[in-house]
Amino acid sequence: MYAIVETGGKQYKTQPGEVLRVEKLPGNVGDPVAFDKVLMLGTEDEVRVGSPLVDGARVTGRIINQDKGRKIVVFKFKRRKRYRLKKGHRQLFTAVQIDAIEA
């Protein structure tokens, strides 16, 4: 069974037992997390698509890590104008272990 959930303005395909890296969620390591915005549920022989959400569907999991992603370098440059700007950015993320998909 799999589900497509929406969190942090993005959509993720989830399955029980997998680790999902999503935008930062409030909470500590070990806290339970529930995703109520389920857009689609699928099994081997059936697919349920919500309009826009699937009624009564829920994906539960627990937080296993709160961390920062790898560094991204932002470099701006204008030739012949002596303009150079170098910045770095590390996006915060939450790693969630998916426990169950409730239909």
Secondary structure, DSSP 8 states (H G I E B T S, - for coil): -EEEEEETTEEEEE-TT-EEEEE--SS-TT-EEEE--EEEEE-SS-EEE-SSS-TT-EEEEEEEEEEE---EEEEEEETTTTEEEEEEE--EEEEEEEEEEE-
